[in-house]
Amino acid sequence: MSFHYLLRVIEMCQSKVFLEENGVEKKLMDDCVFLKVENGKVYIQDILNNKKVLKAEISHINFLNHKIYLKPL
């Protein structure tokens, strides 16, 4: 298995996370590999272990384009 193949497989599992507010999309994170919704908060983490916690809920997810859209609470 080649290194480039492994990179492609890893890349396929990552998503961009956006916050939708007043009709405007704001990118919060590239390369998100973890998302958890709990008690009115969304916990996200990227491949470099950078973490964010937001008072939000999931609006929708586009699996084909690897995009997650949140809306604030």
N, C-alpha and C positions, 0 to 999 in steps of 0.2 A: 504494500500500500504506500503510495507516494505522500510526501509531505503536503503537496499542493491539494491533493484529494482530502486529506484530513482538515486542512484549513477551510475548504469549501463546506465540508460537513458541519464544522463548528459554526461557520458563518450562517448557515441555513437555520440554525436554532435561535438566533438572536433577533430581537425586534427593536424598533424605535418606539419610544413612548412620548405621546403628545398630550397636552392639556388643552381642552377646548373651552374657551370662555368668551362670551359675547361675540360668537362667530369667528373668533380668531384662534388659530392653532399655534401653540408654543411648544417647541420641542424640549422635552425635559431630559431625555437620555437616549444615547445611541447604545447599541449592543447590549440591550437588556436580556438577562438570562434567568431572572427570577422575579416573580410578581406574586404578592399575597394580599388578599383583601380581608381585613379583620377589624371589627368594631368601628366602621366608618373611616378607616384609614387604608391607604394603599401603600404597600412596602415594595420598592423596586430596587434591583441591584444589577449592576453591569458586570461585564466579564473581568474588569479590573478590580472588582469588589467595592466600587463606589456605591453608596446606598443613599436612598431618599425615602422620606415618609411624607405622605400628603393626605390631607383631609379631602378625599375624593372617592368617586366610584367609577367603575368601568362604563363608558358610554358604548363602545363597540370595539371589535377587533377585526382587522383585515389580515387573515392568515396568509393569503397569497402574497401580499406586499410586506408582511412582517411588521405591521404597525398596530399599536395599542393606543386607543383614545380614551382619556379620562375626562370626567367633568367634576368640577369642585362641588363640595357640599356646602 
